[in-house]
Amino acid sequence: MVDAITLAVAAVAGMVGGAMNALAGGGSFATMPTLIALGLPSPIANATSNVALQPGAITSAWAYRGGLGPLAGMSVRRLCIVTFIGGLVGSLLLVATPSSTFDVIIPWLLLVATIAIAFGPRAADWLRSRTSIGPRTLVTAQVLLGLYGGYFGGGVGMMMTATWGLLSGSAPHQLAAPRTLMLSMANAAATIVFVTLGMVKWVLCVPMLLGAIVGGHFGARLGIVLPPWAIRAWTLAISTITTMVFFYRAYL
């Protein structure tokens, strides 16, 4: 039997994760570690976190819907399809990954996500001044991003922002609407797989899910008014601390 404090912790983590996803991505930095701390094996924690954040992602995408439109000439519908396919493949790879293996992989995935959050927009600016990529490259990159989103998802929002910025030249804050929608598509694909295969711990998922809905709604509203530097600073602080903790657990 799960006590009230555990349920409350899951709900608060969901609120923080939902808000982070709405602001800049990286919500799983708050939810997955919390679920592991509450005693879930890492693959189950990741799957439960993914499902819990899905309604919040949808809420955020709806709040940002006014900013949706073609990205560098590519329709939102096409991007949704390729992201969904990538998410399906990624989630199936997670199902096939043993818990002990995933425990070793997690810190490195977190590190990649943290680097993307820290340097993604800057790297996009640097690359865009020297080269350009076409629509085919965008589709390939989006499939890979969807795959990563279905498998783990940490920092995938910033990875999408950096990739799209390279192609379209748009500022990160102008990509909030398509980013939140693509996050919800990758999560939707993973949710189908995880729920079907029984990888979700529902007693913790439900309060976390409800918290994520609240956090996603208010996070999207904050994202409209907060300066981009404040959003990035908050997200980077959470991701850095989480990455350090997981490296400590895995290797020290």
NUDRENZA-271261 format. One line per 4 residues: number of its first residue (from 0); their letters; for each residue x, y, z of C-alpha. Coordinates in steps of 0.5 Angstrom, whole numbers, plus 2048, in hexadecimal, padded with zeros to 3 digits. Last residue first. Layout:
REM NUDRENZA-271261
NUM> A> X,Y,Z ~ ...;
***
This chain:
REM NUDRENZA-271261
251> LYAR> 83E,80C,7F2 ~ 83C,80A,7EB ~ 835,809,7EA ~ 832,80D,7F0;
247> YFFV> 837,813,7EF ~ 836,813,7E8 ~ 82E,813,7E9 ~ 82F,819,7EE;
243> MTTI> 833,81D,7E9 ~ 82E,81C,7E4 ~ 829,81F,7E8 ~ 82C,825,7EB;
239> TSIA> 82E,827,7E4 ~ 827,826,7E1 ~ 824,82A,7E7 ~ 829,830,7E6;
235> LTWA> 828,82F,7DE ~ 821,830,7DE ~ 821,836,7E3 ~ 826,839,7DF;
231> RIAW> 822,838,7D8 ~ 81C,83B,7DB ~ 81F,841,7DE ~ 823,842,7D7;
227> PPLV> 81D,842,7D3 ~ 819,847,7D7 ~ 813,845,7DA ~ 80C,848,7D7;
223> IGLR> 80A,842,7D2 ~ 80D,83D,7D6 ~ 80A,83E,7DC ~ 803,83D,7D9;
219> AGFH> 806,836,7D6 ~ 808,834,7DD ~ 802,836,7E0 ~ 7FE,831,7DC;
215> GGVI> 804,82C,7DC ~ 804,82C,7E3 ~ 7FD,82B,7E4 ~ 7FD,825,7DF;
211> AGLL> 804,822,7E2 ~ 801,822,7E9 ~ 7FB,81E,7E7 ~ 800,819,7E3;
207> MPVC> 804,819,7EA ~ 7FE,817,7EE ~ 7FC,811,7E9 ~ 803,80F,7E7;
203> LVWK> 805,80D,7EE ~ 7FF,808,7EF ~ 800,806,7E8 ~ 806,803,7E8;
199> VMGL> 807,803,7E0 ~ 80B,7FD,7DC ~ 805,7F9,7DB ~ 806,7F8,7D3;
195> TVFV> 800,7FB,7D1 ~ 801,801,7D5 ~ 809,802,7D3 ~ 808,801,7CC;
191> ITAA> 802,806,7CB ~ 805,80B,7D0 ~ 80C,80B,7CC ~ 808,80D,7C6;
187> ANAM> 804,813,7C9 ~ 80B,815,7CD ~ 80E,816,7C6 ~ 808,81A,7C3;
183> SLML> 807,81E,7CA ~ 80E,820,7C9 ~ 80D,822,7C2 ~ 807,826,7C4;
179> TRPA> 80C,82A,7C9 ~ 811,82B,7C4 ~ 80C,82E,7BF ~ 80A,833,7C4;
175> ALQH> 810,835,7C7 ~ 814,836,7C1 ~ 814,83E,7C1 ~ 817,83E,7C8;
171> PASG> 81D,83A,7C5 ~ 81E,83F,7BF ~ 81C,83D,7B8 ~ 822,83C,7B3;
167> SLLG> 81E,837,7B0 ~ 823,831,7AF ~ 828,832,7B5 ~ 822,835,7B9;
163> WTAT> 81F,82E,7B8 ~ 824,82A,7BA ~ 826,82E,7C0 ~ 81E,82F,7C2;
159> MMMG> 81D,827,7C1 ~ 823,826,7C6 ~ 821,82B,7CB ~ 81A,827,7CB;
155> VGGG> 81E,820,7CB ~ 821,822,7D2 ~ 81F,81C,7D5 ~ 81B,817,7D1;
151> FYGG> 81D,810,7D2 ~ 81B,80B,7CD ~ 815,80E,7CA ~ 818,815,7CA;
147> YLGL> 81F,812,7C7 ~ 81B,80F,7C2 ~ 817,815,7C0 ~ 81E,819,7C0;
143> LVQA> 820,814,7BB ~ 81A,815,7B7 ~ 81B,81C,7B7 ~ 822,81C,7B5;
139> TVLT> 820,818,7AF ~ 81A,81C,7AD ~ 81F,823,7AE ~ 824,820,7A9;
135> RPGI> 81F,81F,7A4 ~ 81D,826,7A5 ~ 823,829,7A4 ~ 829,82B,7A8;
131> STRS> 82D,831,7A8 ~ 835,833,7A9 ~ 839,838,7AD ~ 835,83D,7B0;
127> RLWD> 830,838,7B2 ~ 835,833,7B5 ~ 837,839,7BA ~ 830,83B,7BB;
123> AARP> 82E,834,7BC ~ 834,833,7C1 ~ 831,838,7C5 ~ 82A,836,7C6;
119> GFAI> 82D,82F,7C8 ~ 832,831,7CC ~ 82F,830,7D3 ~ 829,82C,7D2;
115> AITA> 82C,828,7CD ~ 832,827,7D2 ~ 82D,825,7D7 ~ 829,820,7D3;
111> VLLL> 830,81C,7D1 ~ 832,81C,7D8 ~ 82B,819,7DA ~ 82C,814,7D5;
107> WPII> 833,812,7D8 ~ 830,812,7DF ~ 82A,80D,7DC ~ 82E,808,7D9;
103> VDFT> 831,804,7DF ~ 82A,804,7E2 ~ 827,802,7DB ~ 82C,7FC,7DB;
99> SSPT> 82A,7F9,7E2 ~ 823,7FA,7E0 ~ 823,7F6,7DA ~ 822,7FA,7D3;
95> AVLL> 81C,7F6,7CF ~ 817,7FB,7D1 ~ 81B,801,7D0 ~ 81C,7FF,7C9;
91> LSGV> 815,7FE,7C8 ~ 814,805,7CB ~ 819,808,7C6 ~ 816,805,7C0;
87> LGGI> 80F,807,7C1 ~ 812,80E,7C3 ~ 815,80E,7BC ~ 80F,80D,7B9;
83> FTVI> 80B,812,7BC ~ 811,817,7BB ~ 810,816,7B3 ~ 808,817,7B3;
79> CLRR> 808,81D,7B7 ~ 80E,820,7B3 ~ 809,81F,7AD ~ 803,822,7B0;
75> VSMG> 807,828,7B2 ~ 808,829,7AB ~ 810,82A,7A8 ~ 811,831,7A5;
71> ALPG> 816,833,7AA ~ 812,831,7B0 ~ 80A,832,7AE ~ 806,835,7B3;
67> LGGR> 804,834,7BA ~ 804,83B,7BE ~ 7FD,83B,7C0 ~ 7FD,834,7C3;
63> YAWA> 802,836,7C9 ~ 7FC,834,7CE ~ 7FA,82E,7CA ~ 802,82C,7CA;
59> STIA> 802,82D,7D2 ~ 7FC,829,7D3 ~ 7FE,823,7CF ~ 805,823,7D2;
55> GPQL> 802,823,7D9 ~ 7FD,81D,7D7 ~ 804,81A,7D5 ~ 808,81B,7DB;
51> AVNS> 805,815,7DF ~ 806,810,7D9 ~ 80E,812,7D8 ~ 80F,812,7E0;
47> TANA> 80C,80B,7E0 ~ 810,808,7DB ~ 816,80C,7DE ~ 815,809,7E5;
43> IPSP> 813,802,7E2 ~ 81A,802,7DE ~ 81E,805,7E4 ~ 81B,800,7E9;
39> LGLA> 816,803,7EE ~ 817,805,7F5 ~ 815,80C,7F7 ~ 81C,80E,7F5;
35> ILTP> 81B,80B,7EE ~ 814,80F,7ED ~ 818,816,7EF ~ 81D,815,7EB;
31> MTAF> 818,814,7E5 ~ 814,81A,7E7 ~ 818,820,7E7 ~ 81E,81E,7E2;
27> SGGG> 818,81B,7DE ~ 815,823,7DD ~ 81B,824,7D8 ~ 817,829,7D4;
23> ALAN> 818,830,7D3 ~ 812,834,7D7 ~ 80C,82F,7D5 ~ 811,829,7D7;
19> MAGG> 813,82C,7DD ~ 80C,82E,7E0 ~ 80A,826,7DF ~ 810,824,7E2;
15> VMGA> 80F,829,7E8 ~ 808,827,7E9 ~ 809,81F,7E8 ~ 80F,820,7ED;
11> VAAV> 809,823,7F2 ~ 804,81D,7F1 ~ 80A,818,7F2 ~ 80C,81B,7F8;
7> ALTI> 804,81B,7FA ~ 803,814,7F9 ~ 809,812,7FD ~ 807,816,803;
3> ADVM> 800,813,802 ~ 802,80C,803 ~ 803,807,7FE ~ 800,800,800;
***
